[in-house]
Amino acid sequence: METLMIFVEEHIRFEILAVIWLLYIWELYLSLRQRKLMDKLVTVPSSLDGLMSAEVYKKARLYALDRNAYSNIHDLYSTIINTVLILTFAFHYYWKWGIMLIEALGASGDNEILASAGCLVVMSTVSFIVDFPFKAYNVFVIEERHGFNKQTTKFFIRDQALKFLISQLIGPPFLCGLIWIVKNGGDYFFLFVWLFVVVVTLFMSVVYPEVIAPLFDKYSPLPEGELKTKIEALAASLNFPLYKLYIVEGSKRSSHSNAYLYGFYKNKRIVLFDTLVKEFCKNDKNDDNKESGCEVDEVLAILAHELGHWKYSHTLQGLMLAQISFIMNFIPFAKLINYAPMYVAFGFTNSQPIFIGLIIVTMYILTPLNTLFGFLMTVNSRRFEFQADAFGKKLGHASALKRALVKLQKDNLAYPLFDKLYSGWHHNHPPLLERLEALDKVD
Ligand SMILES: [Zn+2]
Protein backbone atom coordinates (compact mmCIF):
# COMPACT_ATOMS: atom_id res chain seq x y z
CA MET A 1 0.00 0.00 0.00
CA GLU A 2 2.77 2.37 1.04
CA THR A 3 4.79 1.82 -2.16
CA LEU A 4 1.70 2.16 -4.32
CA MET A 5 0.94 5.49 -2.65
CA ILE A 6 4.44 6.80 -3.37
CA PHE A 7 4.11 5.69 -6.98
CA VAL A 8 0.80 7.52 -7.40
CA GLU A 9 2.04 10.72 -5.82
CA GLU A 10 5.20 10.75 -7.98
CA HIS A 11 2.97 10.26 -10.97
CA ILE A 12 0.76 13.22 -10.02
CA ARG A 13 3.82 15.43 -9.58
CA PHE A 14 5.31 14.33 -12.86
CA GLU A 15 2.09 15.03 -14.77
CA ILE A 16 1.67 18.46 -13.21
CA LEU A 17 5.26 19.41 -14.08
CA ALA A 18 4.87 18.04 -17.61
CA VAL A 19 1.77 20.22 -18.16
CA ILE A 20 3.52 23.33 -16.76
CA TRP A 21 6.50 22.86 -19.10
CA LEU A 22 4.46 21.90 -22.16
CA LEU A 23 2.42 25.03 -21.73
CA TYR A 24 5.59 27.10 -21.36
CA ILE A 25 7.04 25.60 -24.55
CA TRP A 26 3.81 26.25 -26.44
CA GLU A 27 3.74 29.91 -25.33
CA LEU A 28 7.43 30.30 -26.16
CA TYR A 29 6.89 28.78 -29.60
CA LEU A 30 4.09 31.27 -30.34
CA SER A 31 6.10 34.15 -28.97
CA LEU A 32 9.12 33.25 -31.14
CA ARG A 33 6.89 33.00 -34.24
CA GLN A 34 5.72 36.55 -33.53
CA ARG A 35 9.30 37.67 -32.91
CA LYS A 36 10.44 36.20 -36.22
CA LEU A 37 7.71 38.13 -38.05
CA MET A 38 8.74 41.40 -36.38
CA ASP A 39 12.42 40.74 -37.04
CA LYS A 40 11.66 40.37 -40.73
CA LEU A 41 9.42 43.43 -41.16
CA VAL A 42 12.05 46.12 -40.54
CA THR A 43 10.36 48.79 -42.67
CA VAL A 44 6.65 49.66 -42.90
CA PRO A 45 4.86 47.04 -45.03
CA SER A 46 2.43 48.28 -47.68
CA SER A 47 -0.56 46.90 -45.75
CA LEU A 48 -0.08 49.83 -43.34
CA ASP A 49 -0.06 52.56 -46.01
CA GLY A 50 -1.78 55.65 -44.66
CA LEU A 51 -2.25 54.06 -41.23
CA MET A 52 1.15 54.44 -39.65
CA SER A 53 4.12 56.65 -40.47
CA ALA A 54 7.59 55.12 -40.91
CA GLU A 55 8.73 56.79 -37.69
CA VAL A 56 5.81 55.52 -35.58
CA TYR A 57 6.17 52.04 -37.10
CA LYS A 58 9.83 51.95 -36.14
CA LYS A 59 9.05 52.98 -32.55
CA ALA A 60 6.16 50.50 -32.25
CA ARG A 61 8.33 47.69 -33.58
CA LEU A 62 11.16 48.33 -31.12
CA TYR A 63 8.67 48.56 -28.25
CA ALA A 64 7.04 45.26 -29.28
CA LEU A 65 10.45 43.52 -29.57
CA ASP A 66 11.34 44.72 -26.06
CA ARG A 67 8.02 43.54 -24.64
CA ASN A 68 8.41 40.21 -26.41
CA ALA A 69 11.85 39.58 -24.87
CA TYR A 70 10.59 40.68 -21.45
CA SER A 71 7.66 38.28 -21.51
CA ASN A 72 9.81 35.36 -22.69
CA ILE A 73 12.19 35.87 -19.78
CA HIS A 74 9.40 36.48 -17.28
CA ASP A 75 7.61 33.29 -18.38
CA LEU A 76 10.78 31.25 -18.04
CA TYR A 77 11.38 32.70 -14.57
CA SER A 78 7.80 31.93 -13.44
CA THR A 79 7.99 28.39 -14.82
CA ILE A 80 11.27 27.69 -13.04
CA ILE A 81 9.93 29.14 -9.76
CA ASN A 82 6.79 27.03 -10.10
CA THR A 83 8.87 23.90 -10.70
CA VAL A 84 11.08 24.61 -7.70
CA LEU A 85 7.99 25.17 -5.52
CA ILE A 86 6.63 21.75 -6.45
CA LEU A 87 9.94 19.88 -6.19
CA THR A 88 10.75 21.33 -2.76
CA PHE A 89 7.24 20.81 -1.31
CA ALA A 90 7.04 24.57 -0.77
CA PHE A 91 3.31 24.49 -0.04
CA HIS A 92 4.00 22.33 2.97
CA TYR A 93 6.29 25.07 4.31
CA TYR A 94 3.81 27.82 3.43
CA TRP A 95 1.23 25.96 5.48
CA LYS A 96 3.61 25.56 8.45
CA TRP A 97 4.59 29.24 8.31
CA GLY A 98 0.90 30.19 8.10
CA ILE A 99 0.26 28.27 11.33
CA MET A 100 3.27 29.94 12.97
CA LEU A 101 1.92 33.32 11.90
CA ILE A 102 -1.53 32.83 13.45
CA GLU A 103 -0.01 31.32 16.60
CA ALA A 104 2.21 34.38 16.92
CA LEU A 105 -0.99 36.45 16.75
CA GLY A 106 -2.50 34.42 19.59
CA ALA A 107 -4.78 32.01 17.69
CA SER A 108 -4.70 28.23 17.88
CA GLY A 109 -2.71 26.48 15.17
CA ASP A 110 -5.42 23.80 15.02
CA ASN A 111 -7.95 26.26 13.63
CA GLU A 112 -7.93 25.32 9.94
CA ILE A 113 -9.90 28.39 8.88
CA LEU A 114 -7.44 30.83 10.43
CA ALA A 115 -4.46 28.72 9.36
CA SER A 116 -5.68 29.00 5.76
CA ALA A 117 -5.78 32.79 6.06
CA GLY A 118 -2.25 32.73 7.52
CA CYS A 119 -1.07 30.51 4.69
CA LEU A 120 -2.59 32.86 2.11
CA VAL A 121 -0.78 35.83 3.68
CA VAL A 122 2.53 33.92 3.55
CA MET A 123 1.98 32.79 -0.06
CA SER A 124 0.97 36.19 -1.37
CA THR A 125 3.90 37.84 0.44
CA VAL A 126 6.37 35.42 -1.14
CA SER A 127 4.90 35.85 -4.61
CA PHE A 128 4.86 39.65 -4.20
CA ILE A 129 8.57 39.63 -3.34
CA VAL A 130 9.45 37.17 -6.10
CA ASP A 131 7.67 39.22 -8.76
CA PHE A 132 8.61 42.70 -7.52
CA PRO A 133 11.89 43.05 -9.50
CA PHE A 134 10.02 42.22 -12.71
CA LYS A 135 7.32 44.79 -12.02
CA ALA A 136 9.91 47.47 -11.34
CA TYR A 137 11.93 46.52 -14.45
CA ASN A 138 8.79 46.68 -16.59
CA VAL A 139 7.85 50.18 -15.39
CA PHE A 140 11.27 51.82 -14.99
CA VAL A 141 13.16 50.19 -17.84
CA ILE A 142 10.80 49.09 -20.60
CA GLU A 143 7.92 51.58 -20.24
CA GLU A 144 10.42 54.33 -19.43
CA ARG A 145 12.58 53.60 -22.48
CA HIS A 146 9.58 53.89 -24.79
CA GLY A 147 8.23 57.03 -23.19
CA PHE A 148 5.14 55.66 -21.43
CA ASN A 149 6.15 55.69 -17.80
CA LYS A 150 4.86 58.64 -15.75
CA GLN A 151 5.46 57.10 -12.31
CA THR A 152 8.10 58.34 -9.91
CA THR A 153 9.83 55.79 -7.67
CA LYS A 154 7.84 57.13 -4.71
CA PHE A 155 4.53 56.80 -6.56
CA PHE A 156 5.42 53.26 -7.64
CA ILE A 157 6.35 52.09 -4.14
CA ARG A 158 3.27 53.67 -2.55
CA ASP A 159 1.11 52.15 -5.30
CA GLN A 160 2.54 48.65 -4.90
CA ALA A 161 2.40 48.79 -1.09
CA LEU A 162 -1.24 49.96 -1.19
CA LYS A 163 -2.20 47.23 -3.65
CA PHE A 164 -0.56 44.61 -1.45
CA LEU A 165 -2.23 45.94 1.70
CA ILE A 166 -5.69 45.99 0.12
CA SER A 167 -5.32 42.47 -1.22
CA GLN A 168 -4.40 41.39 2.35
CA LEU A 169 -7.56 43.06 3.68
CA ILE A 170 -9.83 41.35 1.14
CA GLY A 171 -8.24 37.96 0.41
CA PRO A 172 -7.88 36.33 3.85
CA PRO A 173 -11.43 37.14 5.15
CA PHE A 174 -12.88 35.89 1.85
CA LEU A 175 -10.87 32.68 2.12
CA CYS A 176 -12.01 32.17 5.75
CA GLY A 177 -15.65 32.39 4.57
CA LEU A 178 -14.98 29.93 1.77
CA ILE A 179 -13.20 27.36 3.95
CA TRP A 180 -15.94 27.63 6.59
CA ILE A 181 -18.57 26.82 3.95
CA VAL A 182 -16.59 23.84 2.61
CA LYS A 183 -16.23 22.48 6.16
CA ASN A 184 -19.88 22.98 7.08
CA GLY A 185 -21.70 22.72 3.76
CA GLY A 186 -22.08 18.92 3.57
CA ASP A 187 -21.94 16.93 0.33
CA TYR A 188 -23.20 19.78 -1.83
CA PHE A 189 -20.89 22.41 -0.34
CA PHE A 190 -19.99 23.64 -3.81
CA LEU A 191 -23.51 25.00 -4.31
CA PHE A 192 -23.16 27.16 -1.18
CA VAL A 193 -19.65 28.20 -2.18
CA TRP A 194 -21.03 29.21 -5.56
CA LEU A 195 -23.72 31.35 -3.94
CA PHE A 196 -21.09 32.91 -1.66
CA VAL A 197 -18.81 33.73 -4.60
CA VAL A 198 -21.68 35.30 -6.57
CA VAL A 199 -22.66 37.50 -3.60
CA VAL A 200 -19.03 38.55 -2.97
CA THR A 201 -18.51 39.32 -6.68
CA LEU A 202 -21.61 41.53 -6.77
CA PHE A 203 -20.58 43.24 -3.54
CA MET A 204 -17.04 43.87 -4.81
CA SER A 205 -18.25 45.27 -8.11
CA VAL A 206 -20.16 47.92 -6.11
CA VAL A 207 -17.41 48.57 -3.56
CA TYR A 208 -14.40 48.46 -5.89
CA PRO A 209 -15.18 51.48 -8.11
CA GLU A 210 -16.61 53.56 -5.23
CA VAL A 211 -14.09 52.83 -2.50
CA ILE A 212 -10.97 51.09 -3.81
CA ALA A 213 -10.29 52.51 -7.28
CA PRO A 214 -10.32 56.15 -5.99
CA LEU A 215 -7.48 55.23 -3.59
CA PHE A 216 -5.26 54.67 -6.61
CA ASP A 217 -6.36 57.29 -9.14
CA LYS A 218 -8.16 60.61 -9.17
CA TYR A 219 -11.66 60.40 -10.65
CA SER A 220 -13.34 63.73 -11.39
CA PRO A 221 -16.67 64.45 -13.04
CA LEU A 222 -16.18 65.35 -16.71
CA PRO A 223 -16.34 69.17 -16.93
CA GLU A 224 -19.24 70.86 -18.76
CA GLY A 225 -18.57 71.30 -22.46
CA GLU A 226 -19.15 69.92 -25.93
CA LEU A 227 -17.83 66.44 -25.07
CA LYS A 228 -20.05 66.06 -22.02
CA THR A 229 -23.18 67.33 -23.83
CA LYS A 230 -22.60 64.98 -26.75
CA ILE A 231 -21.90 61.93 -24.59
CA GLU A 232 -25.08 62.60 -22.61
CA ALA A 233 -27.05 62.94 -25.85
CA LEU A 234 -25.59 59.66 -27.17
CA ALA A 235 -26.46 57.85 -23.93
CA ALA A 236 -29.99 59.31 -23.91
CA SER A 237 -30.58 58.29 -27.55
CA LEU A 238 -29.92 54.65 -26.57
CA ASN A 239 -31.78 54.84 -23.23
CA PHE A 240 -28.51 54.10 -21.49
CA PRO A 241 -29.00 54.87 -17.78
CA LEU A 242 -25.96 57.13 -17.45
CA TYR A 243 -25.56 58.00 -13.79
CA LYS A 244 -22.11 59.56 -13.70
CA LEU A 245 -19.45 60.55 -16.18
CA TYR A 246 -15.86 60.56 -14.97
CA ILE A 247 -12.47 61.44 -16.26
CA VAL A 248 -9.63 59.58 -14.55
CA GLU A 249 -6.13 60.93 -14.23
CA GLY A 250 -4.43 57.93 -15.86
CA SER A 251 -1.61 60.20 -17.02
CA LYS A 252 -0.01 60.07 -13.54
CA ARG A 253 0.59 56.39 -14.11
CA SER A 254 1.20 55.91 -17.79
CA SER A 255 0.39 57.55 -21.10
CA HIS A 256 -1.49 54.48 -22.35
CA SER A 257 -5.14 55.34 -23.00
CA ASN A 258 -8.50 53.70 -22.42
CA ALA A 259 -12.23 54.09 -21.68
CA TYR A 260 -14.78 51.84 -20.00
CA LEU A 261 -18.31 51.54 -18.64
CA TYR A 262 -19.36 49.92 -15.40
CA GLY A 263 -22.14 49.73 -12.85
CA PHE A 264 -25.35 47.88 -12.18
CA TYR A 265 -28.76 48.19 -13.61
CA LYS A 266 -29.75 51.88 -13.46
CA ASN A 267 -26.45 53.16 -12.09
CA LYS A 268 -24.09 53.12 -15.05
CA ARG A 269 -20.89 55.11 -15.11
CA ILE A 270 -18.66 55.98 -18.02
CA VAL A 271 -14.96 56.49 -17.29
CA LEU A 272 -12.60 58.17 -19.76
CA PHE A 273 -8.83 58.24 -19.30
CA ASP A 274 -7.47 61.76 -19.63
CA THR A 275 -4.89 60.29 -22.02
CA LEU A 276 -7.72 59.32 -24.38
CA VAL A 277 -9.12 62.81 -24.89
CA LYS A 278 -7.09 65.36 -26.84
CA GLU A 279 -8.45 68.28 -24.85
CA PHE A 280 -7.13 66.76 -21.61
CA CYS A 281 -3.83 65.53 -23.03
CA LYS A 282 -2.88 69.16 -23.66
CA ASN A 283 -3.42 69.92 -19.98
CA ASP A 284 -0.74 67.41 -19.12
CA LYS A 285 2.37 69.54 -18.68
CA ASN A 286 4.68 66.51 -18.54
CA ASP A 287 3.53 65.28 -21.91
CA ASP A 288 5.63 66.67 -24.72
CA ASN A 289 3.63 64.74 -27.31
CA LYS A 290 0.91 67.36 -27.91
CA GLU A 291 -0.51 65.44 -30.80
CA SER A 292 -1.85 62.50 -28.78
CA GLY A 293 -5.49 61.92 -27.82
CA CYS A 294 -8.78 61.75 -29.71
CA GLU A 295 -11.11 64.49 -31.00
CA VAL A 296 -14.68 64.74 -29.68
CA ASP A 297 -16.25 62.71 -32.52
CA GLU A 298 -13.62 59.98 -32.08
CA VAL A 299 -14.22 59.71 -28.33
CA LEU A 300 -17.95 59.45 -29.11
CA ALA A 301 -17.25 56.65 -31.60
CA ILE A 302 -15.26 54.76 -28.94
CA LEU A 303 -18.15 55.19 -26.51
CA ALA A 304 -20.59 54.00 -29.18
CA HIS A 305 -18.47 50.84 -29.35
CA GLU A 306 -18.53 50.52 -25.53
CA LEU A 307 -22.29 51.05 -25.53
CA GLY A 308 -22.49 48.19 -28.03
CA HIS A 309 -21.03 45.94 -25.33
CA TRP A 310 -23.82 47.11 -23.03
CA LYS A 311 -26.57 46.79 -25.63
CA TYR A 312 -25.61 43.20 -26.42
CA SER A 313 -25.19 42.34 -22.68
CA HIS A 314 -21.58 41.28 -23.16
CA THR A 315 -20.70 41.94 -19.50
CA LEU A 316 -23.58 39.78 -18.32
CA GLN A 317 -22.57 37.02 -20.73
CA GLY A 318 -19.00 37.29 -19.43
CA LEU A 319 -20.35 36.88 -15.91
CA MET A 320 -22.26 33.76 -16.97
CA LEU A 321 -19.11 32.29 -18.53
CA ALA A 322 -17.26 32.97 -15.27
CA GLN A 323 -19.95 30.90 -13.47
CA ILE A 324 -19.36 28.01 -15.88
CA SER A 325 -15.64 28.22 -15.20
CA PHE A 326 -16.39 28.23 -11.46
CA ILE A 327 -18.55 25.08 -11.65
CA MET A 328 -15.95 23.43 -13.88
CA ASN A 329 -13.39 23.93 -11.09
CA PHE A 330 -15.49 23.23 -8.03
CA ILE A 331 -17.14 19.97 -9.06
CA PRO A 332 -13.76 18.23 -9.62
CA PHE A 333 -12.57 19.81 -6.37
CA ALA A 334 -15.57 18.34 -4.51
CA LYS A 335 -14.76 14.93 -6.00
CA LEU A 336 -11.05 15.09 -5.17
CA ILE A 337 -11.19 16.81 -1.79
CA ASN A 338 -10.42 13.60 0.16
CA TYR A 339 -8.01 12.08 -2.38
CA ALA A 340 -4.92 11.46 -0.21
CA PRO A 341 -2.21 10.94 -2.91
CA MET A 342 -2.87 14.46 -4.20
CA TYR A 343 -1.92 15.89 -0.80
CA VAL A 344 1.05 13.55 -0.43
CA ALA A 345 2.32 14.75 -3.81
CA PHE A 346 2.57 18.24 -2.30
CA GLY A 347 4.24 17.08 0.92
CA PHE A 348 1.16 16.68 3.14
CA THR A 349 1.52 13.15 4.49
CA ASN A 350 -0.67 13.40 7.59
CA SER A 351 -3.05 16.30 7.00
CA GLN A 352 -5.32 17.38 4.13
CA PRO A 353 -5.98 21.12 4.44
CA ILE A 354 -8.93 22.23 2.30
CA PHE A 355 -7.10 25.34 1.09
CA ILE A 356 -4.15 23.26 -0.16
CA GLY A 357 -6.52 20.84 -1.92
CA LEU A 358 -8.22 23.79 -3.58
CA ILE A 359 -4.87 25.11 -4.84
CA ILE A 360 -3.75 21.71 -6.14
CA VAL A 361 -7.00 21.10 -8.01
CA THR A 362 -7.71 24.55 -9.46
CA MET A 363 -4.16 25.79 -10.07
CA TYR A 364 -2.44 22.56 -11.08
CA ILE A 365 -4.59 19.53 -11.86
CA LEU A 366 -7.16 21.48 -13.89
CA THR A 367 -4.60 23.56 -15.81
CA PRO A 368 -5.32 21.86 -19.19
CA LEU A 369 -9.08 22.36 -18.81
CA ASN A 370 -8.73 25.96 -17.58
CA THR A 371 -6.30 26.81 -20.38
CA LEU A 372 -8.70 25.47 -22.97
CA PHE A 373 -11.58 27.38 -21.42
CA GLY A 374 -9.46 30.55 -21.35
CA PHE A 375 -8.77 30.13 -25.05
CA LEU A 376 -12.49 29.78 -25.82
CA MET A 377 -13.14 32.95 -23.77
CA THR A 378 -10.51 34.77 -25.88
CA VAL A 379 -12.16 33.65 -29.11
CA ASN A 380 -15.53 34.72 -27.76
CA SER A 381 -14.18 38.10 -26.67
CA ARG A 382 -13.00 38.82 -30.23
CA ARG A 383 -16.54 38.06 -31.41
CA PHE A 384 -17.86 40.59 -28.87
CA GLU A 385 -15.44 43.24 -30.14
CA PHE A 386 -16.61 42.82 -33.74
CA GLN A 387 -20.23 43.05 -32.58
CA ALA A 388 -19.51 46.24 -30.61
CA ASP A 389 -17.73 47.78 -33.62
CA ALA A 390 -20.70 46.87 -35.82
CA PHE A 391 -22.99 48.58 -33.30
CA GLY A 392 -20.91 51.76 -33.49
CA LYS A 393 -21.11 51.59 -37.28
CA LYS A 394 -24.90 51.15 -37.17
CA LEU A 395 -25.10 54.40 -35.18
CA GLY A 396 -23.13 56.17 -37.92
CA HIS A 397 -19.73 56.32 -36.19
CA ALA A 398 -17.80 54.07 -38.62
CA SER A 399 -15.39 56.65 -40.01
CA ALA A 400 -14.69 58.31 -36.63
CA LEU A 401 -14.24 54.87 -35.06
CA LYS A 402 -11.70 53.92 -37.73
CA ARG A 403 -9.79 57.17 -37.11
CA ALA A 404 -9.93 56.55 -33.35
CA LEU A 405 -8.63 52.99 -33.67
CA VAL A 406 -5.73 54.13 -35.83
CA LYS A 407 -4.95 56.94 -33.37
CA LEU A 408 -5.06 54.67 -30.31
CA GLN A 409 -2.77 52.24 -32.10
CA LYS A 410 -0.33 55.08 -32.65
CA ASP A 411 -0.64 56.68 -29.18
CA ASN A 412 -0.07 53.32 -27.49
CA LEU A 413 2.70 52.39 -29.94
CA ALA A 414 0.86 49.10 -30.45
CA TYR A 415 2.52 46.93 -33.07
CA PRO A 416 -0.15 46.14 -35.66
CA LEU A 417 1.03 42.98 -37.47
CA PHE A 418 0.73 39.48 -36.10
CA ASP A 419 1.51 35.89 -36.68
CA LYS A 420 -1.89 34.17 -37.15
CA LEU A 421 -1.34 31.48 -34.53
CA TYR A 422 0.05 33.96 -31.99
CA SER A 423 -2.84 36.34 -32.49
CA GLY A 424 -5.45 33.57 -32.40
CA TRP A 425 -4.17 32.34 -29.05
CA HIS A 426 -3.53 35.65 -27.28
CA HIS A 427 -5.72 38.44 -28.57
CA ASN A 428 -9.01 39.16 -26.86
CA HIS A 429 -9.33 42.18 -29.17
CA PRO A 430 -8.99 41.60 -32.92
CA PRO A 431 -5.93 43.27 -34.50
CA LEU A 432 -6.37 46.75 -36.02
CA LEU A 433 -6.35 45.65 -39.67
CA GLU A 434 -9.10 43.08 -39.08
CA ARG A 435 -11.27 45.64 -37.30
CA LEU A 436 -10.80 48.23 -40.05
CA GLU A 437 -11.60 45.62 -42.67
CA ALA A 438 -14.78 44.60 -40.83
CA LEU A 439 -15.84 48.26 -40.50
CA ASP A 440 -15.25 48.79 -44.24
CA LYS A 441 -17.35 45.82 -45.25
CA VAL A 442 -20.67 46.72 -46.87
CA ASP A 443 -23.52 45.24 -44.83
ZN1 LIG B 1 -14.63 46.57 -26.85
Boltz pocket constraint, residues with backbone or C-beta under 6 A from the ligand:
constraints:
  - pocket:
      binder: B
      contacts: [[A, 305], [A, 306], [A, 309], [A, 384], [A, 385], [A, 388]]
      max_distance: 6.0
